[in-house]
Amino acid sequence: MRPARAKVNLWLNVVGRRADGYHLLHSLVAFCDLADTLEATPSDRLTLVVDGPAAGGLAAEPDNLVLRAARLLADRAGVAPRAALRLTKNIPVAAGLGGGSADAAAALGALAELWRVALPVEELFDLAGRLGADVPMCLAGRTAIASGVGERLEPAPPLPPCAVLLVNPRCDLPTAAVFGARKGACSPERPVLRPWSDLASLVEALAERGNDLTEAAVSLRPEIAEVLRAMRQAAGVRYAAMSGSGATCFALYDDLASASRTAETLPGAWWRHVGRFV
């Protein structure tokens, strides 16, 4: 059984746009202890069962990223795509946490092991890139600076010890819609010149960069502004912002107790997770 960890964009800047319309990004990406799980066992055909608290209406349709990853790997390796896959969803869907991309990355890893496929790491990352811009970073599964359309990854300084609170007002938000609603000029790319020595210096770097998609996301889902307002006014919060294209927001705290206290004060209808980065 493989974990497919939630991705959190601690900052996200839109720094340009390619001729084909894709936006160029600069983002600090981290992974937390919230995760889907993928189990792959031998079978005479390829099947997928989706369950878990965040499964909702997610169906095991042919274009599901997990099944696409399986077929792509089988085709590259020259093997028959045969496996019984069970995906347990704990990450909200279309929430800015990269759940689908993480699931696809987990499928590549689990099936390479099940089918005993010995592909070079470069080829596995090439397959990940074919599935989506976020899949390579989820396959790497470690804190990184992502650039290009998200496919270029550089090691990032280690994150200081802290707790993270994730909150979603239980509304999905398609990434394409957010980019379509975005207005204004692109941001400059701000390289990381020195590692952050503590949480205060990390917060300073995050505050300087922010998330360029927040205004667009709020225009589509005003509830996001309510979440951010509640998190920023909470006791003990060190920093709060939206992750990725939304609608999930995150807040950083010194410890789990402080994050848990805030979680308990939020409206019961909102989804939340208290945890740490891994």
Buried (B, 14 or more C-beta within 10 A) or exposed (E): EBBBBBBBBBBBBBBBEEEEEBBBBBBBBBBBBBBBBBBBEEEEEBBBEBEBEBBEEBEBEEEBBBBBBBEBBBEBBEBEBBBBBBBBBBBBBBBBBBBBBBBBBBBBBBBBEBBEBEBEEEBBBBBBBEBBBBBBBBBBBBBBBBBBBBBBBEEBBEBBEBBBBBBBBEBBBEBEBBBEBBEEEBBEEEEBEEEBEEBEBBBEBBEEBBBBBBBBBBBBBEBBBBBBEBBEEBEBBBBBBBBBBBBBBBBBBBEBEBBBBBBEEBEEEBBBBBBBBB
